[in-house]
Amino acid sequence: MLRVQHLSVAYGSKQAVTDVSFQLGKGEVIGILGANGAGKSSTIAGILGIEKGTFSELTILERSPIQHRREVFRDVGVQFQETAFPDRLTVQEACRQWSALYEETLPAGDLLRTFGLAGKEQQTVNSLSGGERQRLAVLLALIHRPKLVFLDELTTGLDPMARRLLWQRLLTMKQQGLSMVLTSHYMDEVEILCDTILILRHGCPVFQGTVAQALQESGKTSLEEAYLALAGAETEGFWHEDHSDIG
């Protein structure tokens, strides 16, 4: 489904991502973790070809996302950390516009009910709460039955109940063969959804493996503690890091 070998992304003289490699099979989920500015979003942007990167191999569904963008993105969904919607666009219009881009889509009504947006079809997107806009962005990323979806901080702004309902929906789709690349700061979310994790520190991979392997390597008893140890937050002092970097 996805193969990334030696991906690096730079913004001028600023190196955002250095030598990231991983692969993903059908129905598998990888979580990309790291502090703000660690390179998570930049990694996704480099894979999608949104940002120019260097790599030895980069294939999505056995095709290059650079050379075969139209074919690749028929079967790929993307939810960005902040999705910008046109002013005065209604929820129903957003669903229609996204659906028009693809040959086959899921019924919008079913998705709206699943994501707790039924009854809000005539509301403008900018009148929705932050959590509702986030749910709409994830819905639109899934509306065309993608085989692979990229989810960047998918539950930011959601209340605990909404987060769990979204996890249930994604787990069902995972069982049906959907592959996912996600970034998250929520370790409970990572444990529920992810088969493997990739931890970045200042754009460089510092750990890749399963949650169990992260616990073993770090010597910790919880994923949150393991993440903090492997990401270097324990020794650097997370709140004193410079988080102004991109990604």
N, C-alpha and C positions, 0 to 999 in steps of 0.2 A: 504493500500500500504506500509506503514512504521509505525512502532510503536517502540519508544525508551523510556525506563523508567529507570531513575536514572543511566545514563551513566557517568562514570568517566574514565579519561585516565591520566596516569602518565608516565614520563620518568625518571626512577630511583627515586630520591627524589623530582623531579620537578613535581608538579601537574599541568597538562596542561588544563584539563577539569574536572569540579566538578558538579555532579548531574544534568545532562541535561536530560530533558524529553519533548517529543512532539510526535504527531502522524500526519499522512498525508493521505488524502483520494485520490481517483482517480481524476485526473485533477486538483489537488491542488498544489500550489507552496509555499514553505516556504523559506524566506531569513534569513540566519544566518549572523549577523552583529557584528562588533567589530573592535577595533583598531588592528594594526599588533601585533601579539603575544597574542591576546585575546583568542585563542583556536578554531577558526573557522575551519581551516584545520584539526586540531587534532580531532575535533568532527566528521568530515566526515570520517577520517581514522579509528576512533574507531567504527563507525557504519558499515563500510565496512569490518572490521576485519583485516585491514592492520596494525593497531596498537592494541596491546592487551589492552583491557579495562575491567572494571567491570560494571555490570548492573543487574537489576532485570528482565528486559525483553528487547529483541531486535529481532524484526522480520521484514523481508523485503518480501513483497508479501506472508505473512503468513508462511514464513519459516525462519529458522535461517541462517544468512549469514556465520556463523562459521561452522555449521554442514552440511549444504546443499549448499555449495558454487557453485558447477557446475549448479544446478538447478536454484538458485537465479540469477546468473550472466548471464544466457541466456536472461533474461528480464530486466537487469539493465545496464545502460550506465554510464561511468565515464569520466569526463574531469578534469584532474588535473591542478593546477595553472601553472606548468611547465612540459610539456610532452616531454620526451626525445625520439628522433627518431634516428635510426641507420644512420651512415654516408652513403651518396650516395644513400639513399632510395628515390625513386621518389614519387611524389604525387599519381600517378596511382598505383604503387606497394604498397603504404601504404593502399590505398582503397582495393586492392585485398587481402592483408594479413589480414586486419581486417574482411573483408567479409568472408574469409575462416574459421573464428572461429565460424560462426553461420549458422544455417540451412536456415534462411530467412533474406534477407537484402533488403534495398531500393536500387534502381538503382543509382550507383555512379555518372553517368552523370548528373542526375537530381539534386543531392545534390551539386555537384561541381558548377553547374549553380546557385543554390540557394545561395550558400556561396561565390559567386564571385571568384571561382577558376577555372572556365572553361578556357581552353587554357593553363593551367599550368601543365597538367598531366605529362609531361616528365621532368619537373623541379625537381631537388633534393629538398627535404624538407629544408635542411640547406641553400639553396639559396633563400628561401622565406623570405619576410619581417616578422617582429615579429607579426604583425597583421594577416598576411596570415597564419602563423603557428598556431596562436590561433584559427582561423576559421577552419583550418583543424582538430585540436584537437576536437573541438565541433562537427564537421561533423562526425568524426569517433566514437564519443560517441553515435551518433544517428543513425548510419548506419544500425543497426540490429533491428530497430523498438522497442526500449525498452519501457517498461511500466513505468519505473522510471529512472530518470537520475540525477546524481550529477554533478553540475557545479561549479567549484572553480575559482572565479574571471574570469568569462567567457568572458568579453569584455575588459580585460586589454590589452592595446596596439592597440585597434581598433579606427579608426577615427569615428566621429559622424555619418556619413552616414552608415558605416558598422555596427555600434552598433544598429542603428534603423532597418536595414534590418534583423539583427539577432533576435532582439526582435519580429519583425513581424512573422518570421518563428516559433519561440518558442511559441508565442501566438496561432498560428494556431494549432500547435501540442498539446498545452494545451487544446484547445477546442475539440480536438479529443480524449482526455483522458489521455495525458501524464502528469505524476506527476513529480515535480522537487524539488530538494533541492539545493539552490545556495548560494554562498557567494559573497558579492559585497561591494565595497566602493562607488558605484554610487547610490545616493538616487533616482534619476529619474528612473533608471533601476528597483530599488526595487518597487517603486510606480506602475510602469507599469506591472511588472510580478508577484508580490507576493500577495498572499491572506493573509498571516500572516508573522510576523517577530519575530525572537528570537535574542535578543541583549546580547552579552557576555561581561563581564568585568573581566579581569584576570582569565578567564576560567569558571566563574560562571554566570549563567543566571541572568540578572537584569530586563529584560522585555520580555514578550511574549504576542502577541495579534495582532490586525490589525493595519494598519497605523492610522486609525481614533482614535483607543484607545491610541496609542502612543502620538498623538497630545493632546488628552484630559488629559492623565496622566501627561504629561510634561508641559502643559500649553503653548505650543509653536504653531506657525502658519505654520511652514514648517517641513517636515520630517527630513531635515538635522539638524535643530535646536533641534528638539525633540530627534534625535539620540545622538547628542552631550551632551545633558542634561542627558539623561537616561544612556548613557555609562560612564558618569563621566568625560568627557573630559573638560567640562566647569570649573569644580572645581579643577581638577588635573593639567590642562595645558597639552593638548595632546602632543605638540611637545617636552615636557620635560619628557615624560614617557620613560621607558626602553622598547623598541620594539624588544629586542633580543630574546624573548621567542619563542618557537616553535608554529606554527599554527596561 
